Amino acid sequence: MYKIGQVEEITKVSKKTLRYWEELGLIAPKEVDKFTSYRYYDDACVDKIGQIVYLKKLGFSLKEIKNLDEKVVTEKIEALKQELSRLKASLNVLLNIKKDQSENYLTDYFILDKEAIGHWKLIGESKTEQTALKGEIYKDTAFSVKDLYLMDGGKQYWIIKWTKGIISINGDKHSYEIYGDKLILTLCYEASCKCRIYERVDNINHSIEEIAINDNIDLPFVRDREVEGVWQYCGFYSRLENIDLKAIGRQNVPDNKYYFMPDGNLFYMVGHALSRERYTKGHILNENRFGYTTDEKYWIKKEGDNTFLISESKASGYTFAKKISYVVYKKIEQF
């Protein structure tokens, strides 16, 4: 049997801490002298204290140690894997920091990774890089970046930019690793990390012109008397099923107006500048400032006393990822 001072010497855990652990129910002396209140600990208790010290070094809290079971251990393993993914992503970012000729540090310095060049297609997601390598891959329908085109020079397109070990999506830097024909992209945010798994399609150094989607806008003009007039912008929707015309008819909407002219011209304001597109019956035809062309289909619906126009919205998300959103307008004047 050992007194508390001896246990302190053996385990290097202070008397104050030992008493605190006893209060929490983590340890208990084998005996307590009823006259002196001296505590006596046996070898099993000394071993238990050593186990607590070891578990604390592994990152377990005292609460987790007290309730230690398979579930607690599994959760800790997952948490450490998540932290490992975050550290790996940070390491890749640091490895890409270089000095320029002016002795300024650049975080967007491009380093070529020849193995990464080419087209990659999303096949699913996994909790961690380790689970992905084990084949635990689940279908992912929500992630918008279905295809990756990694081009020499880190050439940016849409929301994608890259350098060795890092793929930036909308400005957020994420770590990637390549294993054979698989690219594992680890996306880390504040709460957690998750891996997206891509499969190689080819190793061609594509150009932006090759991968951009351009619709045929060489359509003859067909007059649409129903659409002629002034329409007020009501809202932007990522999914068609989210549009509730009854609710839109009751709400206040921004004062953005669109003018569908009888000659096939469509005018609207962008900031303080007047912009022009053209349309033909059922289609809004546009060529943006980058030269990409879109054919946005529209249709007209009535809801109560209101007439609405629902149009596809094909921005850069469509040009490079076939992503279509929707815009709703309410008619306020007929020509």
SENU-80092 format. One record per residue (C-alpha): residue number from 1; residue in one letter; x, y, z. Coordinates in nm, 4 decimals. Layout:
// SENU-80092
- drenpa,lumke,X,Y,Z
- NUM,a,X,Y,Z
...
END
This chain:
// SENU-80092
- drenpa,lumke,X,Y,Z
- 1,m,0.0000,0.0000,0.0000
- 2,y,0.1159,0.3533,-0.0765
- 3,k,0.0486,0.6854,0.0926
- 4,i,-0.0524,0.9788,-0.1297
- 5,g,0.2976,1.1271,-0.1106
- 6,q,0.4486,0.8034,-0.2353
- 7,v,0.1960,0.7857,-0.5198
- 8,e,0.2894,1.1419,-0.6126
- 9,e,0.6554,1.0427,-0.6308
- 10,i,0.5863,0.7281,-0.8359
- 11,t,0.3405,0.8780,-1.0858
- 12,k,0.4651,1.2408,-1.0937
- 13,v,0.1014,1.3503,-1.0410
- 14,s,0.0581,1.6121,-0.7670
- 15,k,-0.1384,1.5454,-0.4499
- 16,k,-0.3781,1.8254,-0.5447
- 17,t,-0.4492,1.6604,-0.8812
- 18,l,-0.4917,1.3169,-0.7223
- 19,r,-0.7498,1.4562,-0.4797
- 20,y,-0.9278,1.6299,-0.7692
- 21,w,-0.9400,1.3067,-0.9694
- 22,e,-1.0793,1.1343,-0.6632
- 23,e,-1.3557,1.3989,-0.6404
- 24,l,-1.4427,1.3309,-1.0049
- 25,g,-1.4645,0.9575,-0.9377
- 26,l,-1.1708,0.8681,-1.1637
- 27,i,-0.9719,0.7003,-0.8864
- 28,a,-1.0354,0.5863,-0.5308
- 29,p,-0.7958,0.4885,-0.2501
- 30,k,-0.8018,0.1289,-0.1379
- 31,e,-0.8360,0.2397,0.2244
- 32,v,-0.8855,0.5625,0.4220
- 33,d,-0.7718,0.5620,0.7869
- 34,k,-1.0796,0.6549,0.9900
- 35,f,-0.8696,0.8240,1.2571
- 36,t,-0.6106,1.0132,1.0486
- 37,s,-0.7959,1.0296,0.7104
- 38,y,-0.4740,0.9147,0.5452
- 39,r,-0.5357,0.7633,0.2028
- 40,y,-0.3715,0.4351,0.1020
- 41,y,-0.3477,0.3246,-0.2603
- 42,d,-0.2759,-0.0204,-0.3993
- 43,d,-0.0875,-0.1207,-0.7178
- 44,a,-0.4113,-0.1341,-0.9193
- 45,c,-0.4846,0.2304,-0.8350
- 46,v,-0.1280,0.3347,-0.9241
- 47,d,-0.1723,0.1568,-1.2585
- 48,k,-0.5054,0.3387,-1.3105
- 49,i,-0.3351,0.6751,-1.2495
- 50,g,-0.0709,0.5857,-1.5109
- 51,q,-0.3487,0.5003,-1.7553
- 52,i,-0.5193,0.8357,-1.6958
- 53,v,-0.1908,1.0206,-1.7560
- 54,y,-0.1400,0.8263,-2.0804
- 55,l,-0.4951,0.8910,-2.2036
- 56,k,-0.4587,1.2640,-2.1309
- 57,k,-0.1452,1.2696,-2.3478
- 58,l,-0.3557,1.1161,-2.6279
- 59,g,-0.5954,1.4090,-2.6023
- 60,f,-0.8784,1.2588,-2.3967
- 61,s,-1.0553,1.4887,-2.1529
- 62,l,-1.1181,1.3804,-1.7931
- 63,k,-1.4872,1.3469,-1.8775
- 64,e,-1.4027,1.1179,-2.1714
- 65,i,-1.1667,0.9126,-1.9539
- 66,k,-1.4351,0.8670,-1.6886
- 67,n,-1.6854,0.7462,-1.9509
- 68,l,-1.4303,0.5600,-2.1611
- 69,d,-1.5855,0.2977,-2.3868
- 70,e,-1.5725,0.1897,-2.7514
- 71,k,-1.7914,0.4834,-2.8607
- 72,v,-1.5648,0.7407,-2.6904
- 73,v,-1.2538,0.5838,-2.8458
- 74,t,-1.4132,0.5767,-3.1941
- 75,e,-1.5152,0.9423,-3.1660
- 76,k,-1.1622,1.0381,-3.0603
- 77,i,-1.0136,0.8491,-3.3546
- 78,e,-1.2438,1.0362,-3.5956
- 79,a,-1.1587,1.3697,-3.4314
- 80,l,-0.7855,1.3018,-3.4660
- 81,k,-0.8309,1.2040,-3.8317
- 82,q,-1.0142,1.5323,-3.8898
- 83,e,-0.7338,1.7247,-3.7186
- 84,l,-0.4761,1.5359,-3.9249
- 85,s,-0.6594,1.6417,-4.2435
- 86,r,-0.6617,2.0057,-4.1295
- 87,l,-0.2899,1.9948,-4.0463
- 88,k,-0.2109,1.8322,-4.3813
- 89,a,-0.4020,2.1040,-4.5666
- 90,s,-0.2191,2.3748,-4.3700
- 91,l,0.1155,2.2069,-4.4424
- 92,n,0.0475,2.2043,-4.8169
- 93,v,-0.0398,2.5749,-4.8059
- 94,l,0.2830,2.6527,-4.6184
- 95,l,0.4880,2.4484,-4.8662
- 96,n,0.3574,2.6728,-5.1452
- 97,i,0.4653,2.9997,-4.9830
- 98,k,0.7583,3.1419,-5.1788
- 99,k,0.9515,3.4682,-5.1990
- 100,d,0.9362,3.6736,-5.5158
- 101,q,1.2192,3.8875,-5.6541
- 102,s,1.1109,4.1756,-5.4296
- 103,e,1.1447,3.9546,-5.1215
- 104,n,0.7670,3.9478,-5.0752
- 105,y,0.6055,3.6238,-4.9673
- 106,l,0.3530,3.4847,-5.2160
- 107,t,0.0856,3.2385,-5.1030
- 108,d,-0.0412,3.1763,-5.4584
- 109,y,0.2917,3.0711,-5.6054
- 110,f,0.2404,2.7996,-5.8702
- 111,i,0.4326,2.4727,-5.8432
- 112,l,0.3716,2.2189,-6.1187
- 113,d,0.2456,1.8723,-6.0279
- 114,k,0.2625,1.6817,-6.3573
- 115,e,0.0697,1.3888,-6.2094
- 116,a,-0.2300,1.6155,-6.1448
- 117,i,-0.2641,1.7599,-6.4959
- 118,g,-0.5852,1.6520,-6.6692
- 119,h,-0.9562,1.5932,-6.6241
- 120,w,-1.0907,1.4374,-6.3017
- 121,k,-1.4534,1.3344,-6.2386
- 122,l,-1.6209,1.3228,-5.8967
- 123,i,-1.7230,0.9706,-5.7930
- 124,g,-1.8204,1.0262,-5.4298
- 125,e,-1.7252,1.1343,-5.0803
- 126,s,-1.5689,0.9763,-4.7729
- 127,k,-1.5155,1.0783,-4.4102
- 128,t,-1.1350,1.0806,-4.4261
- 129,e,-0.8501,1.0050,-4.6628
- 130,q,-0.7960,0.6750,-4.4789
- 131,t,-1.1580,0.5622,-4.5238
- 132,a,-1.1425,0.6635,-4.8906
- 133,l,-0.8361,0.4441,-4.9431
- 134,k,-1.0278,0.1561,-4.7844
- 135,g,-1.2970,0.1975,-5.0505
- 136,e,-1.5571,0.3503,-4.8175
- 137,i,-1.6880,0.5933,-5.0809
- 138,y,-2.0448,0.7213,-5.0859
- 139,k,-2.2312,0.8917,-5.3683
- 140,d,-2.2240,1.2716,-5.3450
- 141,t,-2.4978,1.4604,-5.5291
- 142,a,-2.4755,1.7943,-5.3455
- 143,f,-2.1178,1.9051,-5.4202
- 144,s,-2.1184,2.1424,-5.7163
- 145,v,-1.7683,2.0686,-5.8502
- 146,k,-1.8393,1.7486,-6.0425
- 147,d,-1.5405,1.7859,-6.2766
- 148,l,-1.1904,1.9161,-6.2154
- 149,y,-0.9705,2.0370,-6.4995
- 150,l,-0.6189,2.0971,-6.3694
- 151,m,-0.4224,2.2917,-6.6289
- 152,d,-0.0569,2.3852,-6.6533
- 153,g,0.0309,2.7152,-6.4898
- 154,g,-0.2485,2.6729,-6.2352
- 155,k,-0.4776,2.8403,-6.4866
- 156,q,-0.7964,2.9533,-6.3162
- 157,y,-1.1420,2.8821,-6.4554
- 158,w,-1.4805,2.9353,-6.2907
- 159,i,-1.4098,2.9065,-5.9125
- 160,i,-1.1151,2.6660,-5.9509
- 161,k,-0.7452,2.7426,-5.9144
- 162,w,-0.4621,2.5083,-5.8165
- 163,t,-0.0971,2.4480,-5.7396
- 164,k,0.0892,2.1390,-5.6217
- 165,g,-0.0920,1.9859,-5.3234
- 166,i,-0.3633,2.2546,-5.3146
- 167,i,-0.6893,2.3136,-5.5029
- 168,s,-0.8631,2.6451,-5.4331
- 169,i,-1.2408,2.6536,-5.4615
- 170,n,-1.3967,2.9965,-5.4325
- 171,g,-1.0780,3.1188,-5.2636
- 172,d,-1.0718,2.8435,-4.9982
- 173,k,-0.7553,2.6312,-5.0170
- 174,h,-0.7967,2.2540,-4.9857
- 175,s,-0.5364,1.9775,-4.9783
- 176,y,-0.5270,1.6961,-5.2334
- 177,e,-0.3345,1.3701,-5.2719
- 178,i,-0.3157,1.1406,-5.5745
- 179,y,-0.3216,0.7622,-5.5424
- 180,g,-0.3016,0.5948,-5.8838
- 181,d,-0.6106,0.7002,-6.0811
- 182,k,-0.7789,0.8588,-5.7754
- 183,l,-0.7477,1.2159,-5.6493
- 184,i,-0.8607,1.2685,-5.2896
- 185,l,-0.9554,1.6281,-5.2153
- 186,t,-0.9874,1.7103,-4.8430
- 187,l,-1.2168,2.0027,-4.7695
- 188,c,-1.1692,2.1405,-4.4183
- 189,y,-1.3940,2.4010,-4.2634
- 190,e,-1.4357,2.5128,-3.9018
- 191,a,-1.6534,2.2247,-3.7866
- 192,s,-1.5102,1.9301,-3.9767
- 193,c,-1.3298,1.7900,-4.2792
- 194,k,-1.4674,1.5731,-4.5562
- 195,c,-1.3039,1.4102,-4.8569
- 196,r,-1.4255,1.4197,-5.2165
- 197,i,-1.2905,1.1463,-5.4405
- 198,y,-1.2235,1.2046,-5.8090
- 199,e,-1.1290,0.9506,-6.0747
- 200,r,-0.8960,1.0315,-6.3623
- 201,v,-1.0608,1.0748,-6.7017
- 202,d,-0.7477,1.1760,-6.8932
- 203,n,-0.4086,1.3440,-6.8469
- 204,i,-0.4552,1.6068,-7.1188
- 205,n,-0.3559,1.9671,-7.0533
- 206,h,-0.6931,2.1111,-7.1539
- 207,s,-0.7565,2.4750,-7.2444
- 208,i,-1.0386,2.6851,-7.1028
- 209,e,-1.1852,2.7131,-7.4540
- 210,e,-1.2072,2.3327,-7.4757
- 211,i,-1.3924,2.2809,-7.1493
- 212,a,-1.6312,2.5770,-7.1651
- 213,i,-1.9923,2.5002,-7.2598
- 214,n,-2.1320,2.7297,-7.5290
- 215,d,-2.4982,2.7088,-7.6269
- 216,n,-2.6166,2.7712,-7.9797
- 217,i,-2.7696,3.1195,-7.9781
- 218,d,-2.8114,3.1478,-8.3541
- 219,l,-3.1903,3.1191,-8.3321
- 220,p,-3.4328,3.3109,-8.5569
- 221,f,-3.6470,3.5752,-8.3908
- 222,v,-4.0054,3.4734,-8.3217
- 223,r,-4.2214,3.7407,-8.1651
- 224,d,-4.3755,3.6619,-7.8249
- 225,r,-4.6507,3.9132,-7.7507
- 226,e,-4.7127,3.7589,-7.4073
- 227,v,-4.3616,3.8424,-7.2855
- 228,e,-4.3494,4.1964,-7.4254
- 229,g,-4.3554,4.4559,-7.1492
- 230,v,-4.1903,4.5458,-6.8202
- 231,w,-4.1070,4.2762,-6.5663
- 232,q,-3.9929,4.3246,-6.2107
- 233,y,-3.7223,4.0991,-6.0652
- 234,c,-3.8596,3.8857,-5.7786
- 235,g,-3.5838,3.6483,-5.6783
- 236,f,-3.3086,3.3999,-5.7554
- 237,y,-3.3512,3.0268,-5.6869
- 238,s,-3.0986,2.7450,-5.6976
- 239,r,-3.3688,2.4819,-5.7576
- 240,l,-3.6891,2.4957,-5.9593
- 241,e,-3.8913,2.3177,-5.6879
- 242,n,-3.8083,2.5954,-5.4404
- 243,i,-4.0168,2.8495,-5.6333
- 244,d,-4.3491,2.9336,-5.4660
- 245,l,-4.5380,3.1781,-5.6881
- 246,k,-4.8138,3.2305,-5.4298
- 247,a,-4.5582,3.3490,-5.1733
- 248,i,-4.3750,3.5651,-5.4287
- 249,g,-4.7009,3.7394,-5.5186
- 250,r,-4.7408,3.8576,-5.1592
- 251,q,-4.3858,3.9785,-5.0918
- 252,n,-4.2094,4.3062,-5.1582
- 253,v,-3.9514,4.2738,-5.4338
- 254,p,-3.6425,4.4765,-5.5393
- 255,d,-3.6934,4.7604,-5.7839
- 256,n,-3.5035,4.5931,-6.0690
- 257,k,-3.6896,4.6063,-6.3988
- 258,y,-3.6446,4.4148,-6.7230
- 259,y,-3.7822,4.5439,-7.0544
- 260,f,-3.8769,4.2880,-7.3207
- 261,m,-3.9107,4.4914,-7.6389
- 262,p,-4.1261,4.3896,-7.9405
- 263,d,-3.8158,4.3744,-8.1644
- 264,g,-3.6432,4.0987,-7.9620
- 265,n,-3.4222,4.3201,-7.7480
- 266,l,-3.4113,4.2794,-7.3698
- 267,f,-3.2871,4.5732,-7.1599
- 268,y,-3.2061,4.5869,-6.7879
- 269,m,-2.9861,4.7831,-6.5493
- 270,v,-2.6638,4.6446,-6.3988
- 271,g,-2.5583,4.9005,-6.1414
- 272,h,-2.5839,5.2290,-6.3277
- 273,a,-2.5186,5.0754,-6.6696
- 274,l,-2.7840,4.9694,-6.9177
- 275,s,-2.7299,4.6154,-7.0452
- 276,r,-2.8813,4.4506,-7.3494
- 277,e,-2.9502,4.0905,-7.4452
- 278,r,-3.1791,3.9504,-7.7063
- 279,y,-3.4562,3.6985,-7.6961
- 280,t,-3.6804,3.4919,-7.9156
- 281,k,-3.9970,3.3151,-7.8101
- 282,g,-3.9119,3.0863,-7.5161
- 283,h,-3.5378,3.1717,-7.5112
- 284,i,-3.3164,3.4478,-7.3704
- 285,l,-2.9953,3.4530,-7.5756
- 286,n,-2.6773,3.5950,-7.4296
- 287,e,-2.3078,3.6321,-7.5026
- 288,n,-2.1182,3.7467,-7.1924
- 289,r,-1.8048,3.9618,-7.1747
- 290,f,-1.5834,3.6515,-7.1886
- 291,g,-1.7446,3.5354,-7.5122
- 292,y,-1.9400,3.2418,-7.3626
- 293,t,-2.2908,3.1948,-7.5020
- 294,t,-2.6028,3.0782,-7.3204
- 295,d,-2.9558,2.9899,-7.4259
- 296,e,-3.1755,3.0423,-7.1180
- 297,k,-3.5220,2.8958,-7.1603
- 298,y,-3.8162,3.0856,-7.0109
- 299,w,-4.1847,3.0192,-6.9567
- 300,i,-4.4779,3.2234,-6.8316
- 301,k,-4.7159,3.1249,-6.5526
- 302,k,-5.0197,3.2913,-6.3987
- 303,e,-5.0880,3.2850,-6.0256
- 304,g,-5.4028,3.4682,-5.9148
- 305,d,-5.3958,3.8207,-6.0558
- 306,n,-5.0207,3.8058,-6.1237
- 307,t,-4.8263,3.6928,-6.4280
- 308,f,-4.4787,3.5507,-6.3702
- 309,l,-4.1874,3.4727,-6.5969
- 310,i,-3.9531,3.1945,-6.4847
- 311,s,-3.6177,3.1862,-6.6605
- 312,e,-3.3127,2.9667,-6.6441
- 313,s,-3.0009,3.1439,-6.5209
- 314,k,-2.6799,3.0169,-6.6762
- 315,a,-2.3814,3.1951,-6.5261
- 316,s,-2.0224,3.0655,-6.5083
- 317,g,-2.1518,2.7723,-6.3019
- 318,y,-2.3266,2.6532,-6.6179
- 319,t,-2.0385,2.7293,-6.8535
- 320,f,-1.8016,2.5060,-6.6555
- 321,a,-2.0243,2.2809,-6.4434
- 322,k,-2.3638,2.2616,-6.6205
- 323,k,-2.5206,2.4255,-6.3150
- 324,i,-2.8561,2.5912,-6.3865
- 325,s,-3.0343,2.8254,-6.1455
- 326,y,-3.3619,3.0103,-6.1904
- 327,v,-3.4881,3.3681,-6.1807
- 328,v,-3.8481,3.4819,-6.1330
- 329,y,-3.9990,3.8067,-6.2679
- 330,k,-4.3441,3.9568,-6.2189
- 331,k,-4.5128,4.1487,-6.5011
- 332,i,-4.5950,4.5079,-6.4120
- 333,e,-4.6652,4.6623,-6.7552
- 334,q,-4.7757,4.5360,-7.0980
- 335,f,-4.6532,4.7090,-7.4149
END
